[in-house]
Amino acid sequence: MKCIQARYSRRGPNPHEVIEAVEVELDAPGPGEVLVEVLASPINPSDLLTLSGVYGILPDLPATAGNEGVGRVAALGEGASSLRVDQTVLLPLGCGTWSSHLVARADELVALPDGADPRQLAMLTINPPTASLLLSEIVDLKAGDWVIQNAANSAVGTYLVALAAERGIHTVNVVRREGAVAAVKAAGADTVLIDSDDLAERVRGATGGQPVRLAIDAVGGAATERLAASLGDGGTIVNYGVMSGQPCQVSPTHLIFRGLTLTGFWLATWYARASMEQRASLYGDLTRRIARGELTVPVAETFDVADIKQAVAAAALGERNGKVLITPKHA
Ligand SMILES: NC(=O)c1ccc[n+]([C@@H]2O[C@H](COP(=O)([O-])OP(=O)(O)OC[C@H]3O[C@@H](n4cnc5c(N)ncnc54)[C@H](OP(=O)(O)O)[C@@H]3O)[C@@H](O)[C@H]2O)c1
């Protein structure tokens, strides 16, 4: 059958210029395989870095883009009896999810609860576990502790607000523009501040002088320094994103005289080291919460995979009000 895939055969600084929608002939599912209609797949910052050639793992070229997403089982190959037609399934990480259809091994697909919003489930694999692990793997946080994060209106930031609140952890949420404040408050945040040179002083006002133990940095550059200045002595900064494109800047004064620690986090490293039980526990819990609608992030725009250039260009723009998703049309 014919399907549309978002493919690229070179990398470059402008991701929408290298990606193309192409029609390809898909083989029928073989033994142990299923045909999947892709329902939804997000465009994440890491996808754009991959298309630009500056991400931590790069696939061989040519490649089909798209790392995560969900689909609907459309046909079963011989012996693929663990799934049923119409079952919603989580797609394997990195399988080229910006496609109208794909053929996958049944044993690599995870059955998802029926009736949940596929657009929210499509964002399950990367950002929710990142938010959860940033709160559990870096510092031993207890109820009543304070953390600060920037890019708080990002998808990771939005999940983190909800997950921290559930654990009784207070968050100071930093955004770079007034227009992002309402969305972070709607996600349940009490304290939202717009980034500025006097951030540390305003953070002290917001926490009533309580020390902030962990700073969660998705931006880098001078924004890292502003988080560092907002931390209590002995606090930790964890950098997990590079939205500014700049190296993290932290004054030696903070590292030497105030005992701050700067570290990094990458989900891929955690995933490679975690046991099957740890992965199943984390993903099982997050799947249930997302399926019940307890963990959600705003969706700014959806595009058919045939319009992949426009979709990637939209995702690369700043100041979005949520995620850009590929939601393929199936004729
Ligand atoms: N290390 C890991 O394992 C891991 C895992 C998942 C995600 N990440 C990283 O986490 C970050 C957030 O991902 P996401 O999917 O949640 O993002 P997202 O929903 O696409 O949101 C992007 C965020 O970055 C902000 N931003 C964009 N350009 C910026 C700039 N030049 N300076 C400062 N802020 C800027 C945006 O603010 P505006 O709305 O104001 O534009 C928005 O808050 C990304 O860097 C991503 O690569 C890392």
The ligand as an SDF file (V2000), in Angstrom:
LIG
                    3D

 48 52  0  0  0  0  0  0  0  0999 V2000
   17.7620   15.9780   28.3920 N   0  0  0  0  0  0  0  0  0  0  0  0
   16.6930   15.2530   28.0960 C   0  0  0  0  0  0  0  0  0  0  0  0
   16.6310   14.0300   28.3050 O   0  0  0  0  0  0  0  0  0  0  0  0
   15.5020   15.9510   27.4990 C   0  0  0  0  0  0  0  0  0  0  0  0
   14.2990   15.2650   27.3240 C   0  0  0  0  0  0  0  0  0  0  0  0
   13.1940   15.9790   26.8300 C   0  0  0  0  0  0  0  0  0  0  0  0
   13.3390   17.3170   26.4770 C   0  0  0  0  0  0  0  0  0  0  0  0
   14.5590   17.9040   26.6140 N   0  0  0  0  0  0  0  0  0  0  0  0
   14.7670   19.3230   26.3020 C   0  0  0  0  0  0  0  0  0  0  0  0
   13.8560   20.0480   27.0910 O   0  0  0  0  0  0  0  0  0  0  0  0
   13.6220   21.2990   26.4840 C   0  0  0  0  0  0  0  0  0  0  0  0
   12.1210   21.5170   26.4610 C   0  0  0  0  0  0  0  0  0  0  0  0
   11.5460   20.5480   25.5730 O   0  0  0  0  0  0  0  0  0  0  0  0
    9.9900   20.6210   25.2890 P   0  0  0  0  0  0  0  0  0  0  0  0
    9.6350   19.5750   24.2980 O   0  0  0  0  0  0  0  0  0  0  0  0
    9.3030   20.6130   26.5980 O   0  0  0  0  0  0  0  0  0  0  0  0
    9.8970   22.0820   24.6350 O   0  0  0  0  0  0  0  0  0  0  0  0
    8.6840   22.8630   23.9850 P   0  0  0  0  0  0  0  0  0  0  0  0
    7.4020   22.4050   24.5910 O   0  0  0  0  0  0  0  0  0  0  0  0
    8.8370   22.7720   22.5180 O   0  0  0  0  0  0  0  0  0  0  0  0
    8.9490   24.3660   24.4900 O   0  0  0  0  0  0  0  0  0  0  0  0
   10.1240   25.0500   24.1440 C   0  0  0  0  0  0  0  0  0  0  0  0
   10.4610   25.9980   25.2880 C   0  0  0  0  0  0  0  0  0  0  0  0
   11.7110   26.6400   25.0430 O   0  0  0  0  0  0  0  0  0  0  0  0
   11.5480   28.0570   25.1730 C   0  0  0  0  0  0  0  0  0  0  0  0
   12.4840   28.7050   24.2680 N   0  0  0  0  0  0  0  0  0  0  0  0
   12.5550   28.5970   22.9170 C   0  0  0  0  0  0  0  0  0  0  0  0
   13.5840   29.3050   22.4440 N   0  0  0  0  0  0  0  0  0  0  0  0
   14.1860   29.8820   23.5180 C   0  0  0  0  0  0  0  0  0  0  0  0
   15.2940   30.7470   23.6820 C   0  0  0  0  0  0  0  0  0  0  0  0
   16.0130   31.1490   22.6270 N   0  0  0  0  0  0  0  0  0  0  0  0
   15.6130   31.1480   24.9290 N   0  0  0  0  0  0  0  0  0  0  0  0
   14.8850   30.7490   25.9830 C   0  0  0  0  0  0  0  0  0  0  0  0
   13.8200   29.9200   25.9040 N   0  0  0  0  0  0  0  0  0  0  0  0
   13.4790   29.5030   24.6800 C   0  0  0  0  0  0  0  0  0  0  0  0
   10.1050   28.3150   24.7850 C   0  0  0  0  0  0  0  0  0  0  0  0
    9.6870   29.5700   25.2810 O   0  0  0  0  0  0  0  0  0  0  0  0
    8.6840   30.5060   24.3950 P   0  0  0  0  0  0  0  0  0  0  0  0
    7.3330   29.8350   24.4660 O   0  0  0  0  0  0  0  0  0  0  0  0
    8.7490   31.8060   25.0690 O   0  0  0  0  0  0  0  0  0  0  0  0
    9.2310   30.4980   22.9840 O   0  0  0  0  0  0  0  0  0  0  0  0
    9.4390   27.1230   25.4830 C   0  0  0  0  0  0  0  0  0  0  0  0
    9.3320   27.3800   26.8560 O   0  0  0  0  0  0  0  0  0  0  0  0
   14.2760   21.2260   25.1170 C   0  0  0  0  0  0  0  0  0  0  0  0
   15.5220   21.8660   25.1870 O   0  0  0  0  0  0  0  0  0  0  0  0
   14.4590   19.7460   24.8870 C   0  0  0  0  0  0  0  0  0  0  0  0
   15.5050   19.4480   23.9980 O   0  0  0  0  0  0  0  0  0  0  0  0
   15.6260   17.2610   27.1160 C   0  0  0  0  0  0  0  0  0  0  0  0
  1  2  1  0
  2  3  2  0
  2  4  1  0
  4  5  1  0
  4 48  2  0
  5  6  2  0
  6  7  1  0
  7  8  2  0
  8  9  1  0
  8 48  1  0
  9 10  1  0
  9 46  1  0
 10 11  1  0
 11 12  1  0
 11 44  1  0
 12 13  1  0
 13 14  1  0
 14 15  2  0
 14 16  1  0
 14 17  1  0
 17 18  1  0
 18 19  2  0
 18 20  1  0
 18 21  1  0
 21 22  1  0
 22 23  1  0
 23 24  1  0
 23 42  1  0
 24 25  1  0
 25 26  1  0
 25 36  1  0
 26 27  1  0
 26 35  1  0
 27 28  2  0
 28 29  1  0
 29 30  1  0
 29 35  2  0
 30 31  1  0
 30 32  2  0
 32 33  1  0
 33 34  2  0
 34 35  1  0
 36 37  1  0
 36 42  1  0
 37 38  1  0
 38 39  2  0
 38 40  1  0
 38 41  1  0
 42 43  1  0
 44 45  1  0
 44 46  1  0
 46 47  1  0
M  CHG  2   8   1  16  -1
M  END
$$$$
